[in-house]
Amino acid sequence: MNLGGNATGTGEHPNGLHRFLSLASGFAISDDLFARGHMQFRRKILICLGLSLLWIHGANAQVPAQHVPRPLTVDRDPAPSIDPDVPQRNETPGPPPGVGPVSKDQTGRYTLEAEAYEVQLHVTVLDASGRPAQNLPQDAFRIFEDGVPQTVTSFRHDDSPVSIGLLIDSSASMYDKRDAVEKAALDLVRLSNPKDEEFLVDFSSKAYIDQDFTSSVDKLQQGLRYVNATGGTAAYDAVMASADYLSKHGKNTKQVLVLITDGEDNASRNSLVQTIQRVQLLDGPVVYCVGLLFGEDTDKLKSQRAHSLLEQIANQTGGAAFFPKSLKEVDPIASIVAEDIRTQYTIGYRSTNPPSNGGYRAVHVDAFGSGNRRLNVRTRNGYLAKTTPPLAATR
């Protein structure tokens, strides 16, 4: 590139190069400098260029690195919990779903085998009176995915331990409801399997963990004391963040969220659709919703919208939505939810549609009692297939 002027090869210097070296080095370079012979001229140029490069490198090194915000963990709320930080569990990632063992054939080649992904459903079955239908055999169930019959590959009906997240709305409007909500939350824990583990989240405009996973009612009760009623309602964000937390840190494969709120979401960054899709992608958890949509100051239109949205969250995830008409009706819901969780059937199947095809799959389950009577069934409406790259590897 011509930087201005033409070099004659006789010691004359182009004015453009003179200006460039002066600016780059930070020193004035006189005309006499270029008249001292080719060797000295070249030596000075190299020194100037070296100083220029050092100056540029130093300037670049002072540019601060982009800050990456840390994810929310235990005790990052304004009111620290009474427990010390709990070490995060399951830090070592396991194999992806559907990954089988590594085998070696006769030629010495190693192959990582991929098994078909098993879809797991937590199924509530009720009789005509609304009571749990117990002791049904495997052949009492029929499973359909996108209308196609599926073959059951695993079947359980027992009171297996559950990982539960208690999500309590702490917006300003919840102040007068706190005592009834706290009592119901603790009664739910008392009525659950003693081997269950629970964690406590309160949310207003943001969600905070007040108590990490524990089986202690006393610790949960102490954590509830840090719930302060203030701010707006970001229920969708709380559900999404808690579902992620359950997926990463819950030790039980059966997982549940219990959401208690008194109004319409007005502060979430995520939408209802995004929240449901995220829960479906995580293969759960089942979400139970308790909407406290009563009171003289309640906006009827907003309550109707909140009622519909909470029902959608529950229906899409296989849970149930409850809408008590007074504070006296809140506590009995705890026993209903606890019984529902402890009497579910866990049914697995391997889809006839390979997971690699991706997409959303609609799921429908039928159950039949004695005399071929159709029973009422509740489970999630579908799931998003997890697509993974080919896992075969040889050496």
Residue pairs with C-beta under 8 A, 6 or more apart in sequence:
2 16
3 14
3 16
3 17
3 20
4 14
4 15
4 16
4 17
4 19
5 13
5 14
5 15
5 16
5 17
6 14
7 13
7 14
7 17
11 34
11 35
11 37
11 38
11 41
12 34
13 31
13 34
18 29
18 31
18 34
21 29
21 45
21 48
21 49
21 52
22 28
22 29
24 48
24 49
24 51
24 52
24 55
25 48
25 49
25 51
25 52
26 51
26 55
27 48
29 44
29 48
33 41
33 44
34 41
72 207
72 208
72 209
72 241
73 85
73 88
73 209
74 81
74 83
74 85
74 86
74 209
74 212
75 81
75 83
75 85
75 209
76 208
76 209
77 202
77 208
77 209
77 210
77 226
78 208
79 210
79 226
79 228
81 209
81 210
81 211
81 212
81 222
81 223
81 226
82 219
82 222
82 223
82 226
83 211
83 212
83 214
83 219
83 223
86 212
86 213
88 249
89 213
89 249
89 251
90 248
90 249
90 251
96 388
97 117
97 386
97 388
98 114
98 115
98 116
98 117
98 118
98 355
98 388
99 112
99 113
99 114
99 115
99 391
100 112
100 113
100 114
100 115
101 113
102 110
102 111
102 112
102 113
103 110
103 111
103 113
104 110
104 111
105 111
109 394
109 395
110 393
110 394
110 395
111 392
111 393
111 394
112 391
112 392
112 393
113 391
113 392
114 388
114 390
114 391
114 392
116 350
116 351
116 354
116 355
117 350
117 351
117 355
117 385
117 386
118 153
118 154
118 348
118 349
118 350
119 145
119 283
119 348
119 349
119 350
119 351
119 361
119 363
119 383
120 154
120 253
120 283
120 346
120 347
120 348
121 143
121 318
121 346
121 347
121 348
121 349
121 363
121 365
121 379
121 380
122 254
122 284
122 286
122 318
122 344
122 345
122 346
122 379
122 380
123 141
123 318
123 344
123 345
123 346
123 347
123 365
123 367
123 377
123 378
123 379
124 132
124 318
124 320
124 340
124 343
124 344
124 345
124 377
124 378
124 379
125 132
125 133
125 136
125 345
125 367
125 375
125 376
125 377
125 378
126 132
126 133
126 375
126 376
126 377
126 378
127 133
127 369
127 375
127 376
128 373
128 376
130 376
132 339
132 340
132 343
133 367
133 369
133 375
134 157
134 343
135 157
136 157
136 345
136 367
136 369
136 375
138 152
138 155
138 347
140 367
140 368
140 369
141 152
141 155
141 345
141 347
141 365
141 366
141 367
142 149
142 365
142 366
142 367
142 368
143 149
143 150
143 152
143 347
143 349
143 363
143 364
143 365
144 150
144 363
144 364
144 365
144 366
145 349
145 351
145 352
145 353
145 361
145 362
145 363
146 353
146 361
146 362
147 362
147 364
148 352
148 353
150 349
150 350
150 351
150 352
151 349
151 350
152 347
152 348
152 349
153 348
153 349
153 350
154 346
154 347
154 348
154 349
155 345
155 346
155 347
155 348
156 345
156 346
156 347
157 344
157 345
157 346
159 193
159 342
159 343
160 193
160 252
160 254
160 346
161 193
161 195
161 196
161 197
161 252
161 254
162 192
162 193
162 196
162 197
162 252
162 254
162 255
162 256
162 341
163 196
163 197
163 198
163 213
163 246
163 250
163 251
163 252
163 254
163 255
163 256
163 285
164 189
164 192
164 196
164 197
164 198
164 199
164 255
164 256
164 257
164 258
164 341
165 198
165 199
165 201
165 242
165 243
165 245
165 246
165 255
165 256
165 257
165 258
165 285
166 185
166 188
166 189
166 198
166 199
166 200
166 201
166 220
166 258
166 260
167 201
167 202
167 203
167 207
167 235
167 238
167 239
167 242
167 257
167 258
167 259
167 260
168 174
168 181
168 185
168 200
168 201
168 202
168 203
168 224
168 227
168 260
169 202
169 203
169 204
169 233
169 235
169 260
169 261
169 262
169 263
170 202
170 203
170 204
170 227
170 228
170 229
170 230
170 231
171 204
171 229
171 230
171 231
171 232
171 233
171 261
171 262
171 263
172 204
172 229
172 230
172 231
173 229
173 262
173 263
174 181
174 229
174 261
174 262
174 292
175 229
177 262
177 292
177 327
177 330
178 227
178 229
180 327
180 328
180 330
180 331
181 260
181 292
181 330
182 221
182 224
182 227
183 330
183 331
184 260
184 290
184 330
184 331
184 333
184 334
185 200
185 220
185 224
185 258
185 260
185 334
186 217
186 220
186 221
186 224
187 331
187 334
187 335
188 258
188 334
188 337
188 338
189 196
189 198
189 217
189 220
190 217
191 334
191 335
191 338
191 339
192 198
192 338
192 341
192 342
193 342
194 215
195 215
196 215
196 252
197 213
197 214
197 215
197 250
197 251
197 252
198 211
198 213
198 214
198 215
198 220
199 209
199 211
199 212
199 213
199 214
199 245
200 209
200 210
200 211
200 220
200 223
200 224
201 207
201 208
201 209
201 210
201 238
201 241
201 242
202 208
202 210
202 226
202 227
202 228
203 233
203 234
203 235
203 237
203 238
204 229
204 230
204 231
204 232
204 233
204 234
204 267
205 231
205 232
205 233
205 234
205 267
206 231
206 234
206 237
207 234
207 237
207 238
207 241
207 242
209 245
210 223
210 224
210 226
210 227
211 219
211 220
211 222
211 223
213 249
213 250
213 251
214 220
231 267
232 266
232 267
233 261
233 263
233 264
233 265
233 266
233 267
234 265
234 266
234 267
234 268
234 269
235 259
235 261
235 265
235 268
236 265
236 268
236 270
236 271
236 272
236 274
236 275
237 267
237 268
237 269
237 270
237 275
238 259
239 257
239 259
239 275
239 279
239 287
239 313
240 270
240 274
240 275
240 278
240 279
242 257
243 257
243 278
243 279
243 282
243 284
243 285
244 278
244 282
246 255
246 257
246 282
246 284
246 285
247 255
247 282
247 284
254 344
254 346
255 284
255 285
255 286
256 285
256 286
256 287
256 288
256 319
256 341
257 285
257 286
257 287
257 288
257 319
258 287
258 288
258 290
258 337
259 287
259 288
259 289
259 290
259 310
259 313
260 289
260 290
260 292
261 289
261 290
261 291
261 292
261 306
261 310
262 291
262 292
262 293
263 293
263 302
263 303
263 306
264 302
264 303
264 305
264 306
264 309
265 272
265 306
265 309
268 275
270 278
272 309
272 312
272 313
275 313
276 312
276 313
276 316
276 317
277 384
279 285
279 287
279 316
279 317
280 316
280 317
280 360
280 380
280 382
280 383
280 384
281 383
281 384
281 386
283 383
283 386
284 317
284 380
285 317
286 317
286 318
286 319
286 341
286 380
287 313
287 314
287 317
287 319
288 314
288 319
288 320
288 321
288 322
288 337
288 340
289 310
289 311
289 313
289 314
289 319
289 320
289 321
289 322
290 321
290 322
290 323
290 324
290 330
290 333
291 306
291 307
291 310
291 321
291 322
291 323
292 324
292 327
292 330
293 303
293 306
293 307
293 323
294 324
294 325
294 326
307 321
307 323
310 321
310 323
311 321
313 319
313 321
314 320
314 321
315 321
315 381
316 380
316 381
316 382
317 380
318 378
318 379
318 380
318 381
320 337
320 340
320 378
322 333
322 336
322 337
324 330
324 333
347 365
351 361
351 385
353 361
353 385
355 385
355 386
355 387
355 388
356 387
356 388
357 385
357 387
358 384
358 385
358 387
359 384
359 385
360 382
360 383
360 384
360 385
361 382
361 383
361 384
361 385
362 381
362 382
363 379
363 380
363 381
363 382
363 383
365 377
365 379
366 374
366 377
367 374
367 375
367 377
368 374
368 375
369 375
